[in-house]
Amino acid sequence: MYLSQEDINLFFKLWCGLVYGVNEKHKIIPHFEKPVYGKSMPREPFIEVRKTLWDNLQWIEEFLCDSGGEFTEIERGFLASWGKYFFKYLLTSNTIWHIILDSN
């Protein structure tokens, strides 16, 4: 699937926000600096938070409740849908390949 730069930016805005918010609440990685898409970010903290997050998908709903008006309704809808599916992403230039597997 080919995504526009706008869609890629949106994905990483949401992903960075989710990973940071979940880590802030559940303290998976100590001293995890808030990630900003477009700036260099170490992968290791994302990997650790992601592993724990996928075992606790209810945290996505908690994150949405805690985030208040930080996201638009469309963005909140995207984030909410991530609780129903398991995503694997491979980023290459402007392409994010994803496989969506039903988590049920």
Short mmCIF file of the C-alpha atoms (twelve columns), coordinates in Angstrom:
data_MODEL
# 
_entry.id   MODEL 
# 
loop_
_atom_site.group_PDB 
_atom_site.id 
_atom_site.type_symbol 
_atom_site.label_atom_id 
_atom_site.label_alt_id 
_atom_site.label_comp_id 
_atom_site.label_asym_id 
_atom_site.label_seq_id 
_atom_site.Cartn_x 
_atom_site.Cartn_y 
_atom_site.Cartn_z 
_atom_site.pdbx_PDB_model_num 
ATOM 1   C CA . MET A 1   0.000   0.000   0.000  1 
ATOM 2   C CA . TYR A 2   1.360   3.397   -0.935 1 
ATOM 3   C CA . LEU A 3   0.639   6.214   1.449  1 
ATOM 4   C CA . SER A 4   0.974   9.931   0.915  1 
ATOM 5   C CA . GLN A 5   3.464   11.843  3.024  1 
ATOM 6   C CA . GLU A 6   0.462   13.297  4.868  1 
ATOM 7   C CA . ASP A 7   -0.763  9.788   5.784  1 
ATOM 8   C CA . ILE A 8   2.720   8.739   6.900  1 
ATOM 9   C CA . ASN A 9   2.973   11.860  9.069  1 
ATOM 10  C CA . LEU A 10  -0.431  11.102  10.608 1 
ATOM 11  C CA . PHE A 11  0.496   7.489   11.346 1 
ATOM 12  C CA . PHE A 12  3.705   8.482   13.115 1 
ATOM 13  C CA . LYS A 13  2.012   11.338  15.005 1 
ATOM 14  C CA . LEU A 14  -0.501  8.833   16.377 1 
ATOM 15  C CA . TRP A 15  2.035   6.056   16.952 1 
ATOM 16  C CA . CYS A 16  4.500   8.341   18.770 1 
ATOM 17  C CA . GLY A 17  1.702   9.764   20.899 1 
ATOM 18  C CA . LEU A 18  0.361   6.315   21.777 1 
ATOM 19  C CA . VAL A 19  3.737   4.818   22.657 1 
ATOM 20  C CA . TYR A 20  4.719   7.829   24.751 1 
ATOM 21  C CA . GLY A 21  1.337   8.036   26.512 1 
ATOM 22  C CA . VAL A 22  1.254   4.332   27.337 1 
ATOM 23  C CA . ASN A 23  4.816   4.456   28.646 1 
ATOM 24  C CA . GLU A 24  4.114   7.537   30.771 1 
ATOM 25  C CA . LYS A 25  1.178   5.813   32.452 1 
ATOM 26  C CA . HIS A 26  2.656   2.326   32.852 1 
ATOM 27  C CA . LYS A 27  6.381   3.171   33.252 1 
ATOM 28  C CA . ILE A 28  7.657   0.451   30.913 1 
ATOM 29  C CA . ILE A 29  10.840  2.346   29.972 1 
ATOM 30  C CA . PRO A 30  12.322  4.776   32.529 1 
ATOM 31  C CA . HIS A 31  13.400  8.185   31.214 1 
ATOM 32  C CA . PHE A 32  11.698  7.786   27.822 1 
ATOM 33  C CA . GLU A 33  11.930  11.154  26.071 1 
ATOM 34  C CA . LYS A 34  8.790   12.200  24.178 1 
ATOM 35  C CA . PRO A 35  9.278   11.106  20.550 1 
ATOM 36  C CA . VAL A 36  8.636   13.546  17.723 1 
ATOM 37  C CA . TYR A 37  8.268   12.232  14.186 1 
ATOM 38  C CA . GLY A 38  10.921  13.707  11.929 1 
ATOM 39  C CA . LYS A 39  13.543  13.754  14.664 1 
ATOM 40  C CA . SER A 40  15.945  10.901  15.262 1 
ATOM 41  C CA . MET A 41  14.463  8.407   17.727 1 
ATOM 42  C CA . PRO A 42  15.993  5.243   19.138 1 
ATOM 43  C CA . ARG A 43  14.050  2.121   18.154 1 
ATOM 44  C CA . GLU A 44  14.606  0.116   21.342 1 
ATOM 45  C CA . PRO A 45  12.108  1.970   23.560 1 
ATOM 46  C CA . PHE A 46  9.424   1.655   20.887 1 
ATOM 47  C CA . ILE A 47  10.057  -2.078  20.607 1 
ATOM 48  C CA . GLU A 48  9.802   -2.607  24.375 1 
ATOM 49  C CA . VAL A 49  6.630   -0.541  24.749 1 
ATOM 50  C CA . ARG A 50  5.071   -2.179  21.658 1 
ATOM 51  C CA . LYS A 51  5.677   -5.693  23.030 1 
ATOM 52  C CA . THR A 52  3.971   -4.807  26.306 1 
ATOM 53  C CA . LEU A 53  1.205   -2.832  24.597 1 
ATOM 54  C CA . TRP A 54  0.118   -5.699  22.350 1 
ATOM 55  C CA . ASP A 55  -0.308  -7.853  25.462 1 
ATOM 56  C CA . ASN A 56  -2.492  -5.131  26.994 1 
ATOM 57  C CA . LEU A 57  -4.606  -3.730  24.173 1 
ATOM 58  C CA . GLN A 58  -7.047  -2.197  26.664 1 
ATOM 59  C CA . TRP A 59  -4.345  0.424   27.251 1 
ATOM 60  C CA . ILE A 60  -5.226  1.981   23.882 1 
ATOM 61  C CA . GLU A 61  -8.727  2.780   25.150 1 
ATOM 62  C CA . GLU A 62  -7.234  4.060   28.421 1 
ATOM 63  C CA . PHE A 63  -4.880  6.267   26.421 1 
ATOM 64  C CA . LEU A 64  -7.799  7.695   24.444 1 
ATOM 65  C CA . CYS A 65  -9.696  8.462   27.640 1 
ATOM 66  C CA . ASP A 66  -6.633  10.091  29.206 1 
ATOM 67  C CA . SER A 67  -5.726  12.142  26.110 1 
ATOM 68  C CA . GLY A 68  -8.851  14.311  26.180 1 
ATOM 69  C CA . GLY A 69  -8.987  16.694  23.221 1 
ATOM 70  C CA . GLU A 70  -5.452  16.048  22.016 1 
ATOM 71  C CA . PHE A 71  -6.683  14.224  18.883 1 
ATOM 72  C CA . THR A 72  -9.419  14.858  16.319 1 
ATOM 73  C CA . GLU A 73  -12.358 12.478  16.026 1 
ATOM 74  C CA . ILE A 74  -10.798 10.895  12.923 1 
ATOM 75  C CA . GLU A 75  -7.473  10.412  14.720 1 
ATOM 76  C CA . ARG A 76  -9.276  8.953   17.734 1 
ATOM 77  C CA . GLY A 77  -11.083 6.545   15.395 1 
ATOM 78  C CA . PHE A 78  -7.776  5.355   13.942 1 
ATOM 79  C CA . LEU A 79  -6.313  4.826   17.407 1 
ATOM 80  C CA . ALA A 80  -9.427  2.986   18.606 1 
ATOM 81  C CA . SER A 81  -9.254  0.621   15.629 1 
ATOM 82  C CA . TRP A 82  -5.696  -0.349  16.590 1 
ATOM 83  C CA . GLY A 83  -7.126  -2.070  19.646 1 
ATOM 84  C CA . LYS A 84  -8.972  -4.550  17.426 1 
ATOM 85  C CA . TYR A 85  -6.093  -5.504  15.144 1 
ATOM 86  C CA . PHE A 86  -2.446  -6.390  15.341 1 
ATOM 87  C CA . PHE A 87  -0.278  -4.331  12.981 1 
ATOM 88  C CA . LYS A 88  3.148   -5.072  11.591 1 
ATOM 89  C CA . TYR A 89  4.793   -2.221  9.721  1 
ATOM 90  C CA . LEU A 90  7.762   -2.049  7.472  1 
ATOM 91  C CA . LEU A 91  8.685   1.477   6.458  1 
ATOM 92  C CA . THR A 92  10.570  1.906   3.209  1 
ATOM 93  C CA . SER A 93  10.825  5.371   1.649  1 
ATOM 94  C CA . ASN A 94  7.161   6.452   1.404  1 
ATOM 95  C CA . THR A 95  5.665   3.011   1.688  1 
ATOM 96  C CA . ILE A 96  4.337   1.394   4.820  1 
ATOM 97  C CA . TRP A 97  3.485   -2.227  4.181  1 
ATOM 98  C CA . HIS A 98  1.135   -3.616  6.732  1 
ATOM 99  C CA . ILE A 99  -0.412  -6.905  7.495  1 
ATOM 100 C CA . ILE A 100 -3.542  -6.753  9.597  1 
ATOM 101 C CA . LEU A 101 -4.291  -9.881  11.530 1 
ATOM 102 C CA . ASP A 102 -7.518  -10.204 13.461 1 
ATOM 103 C CA . SER A 103 -6.482  -10.371 17.099 1 
ATOM 104 C CA . ASN A 104 -9.545  -12.410 18.117 1 
# 
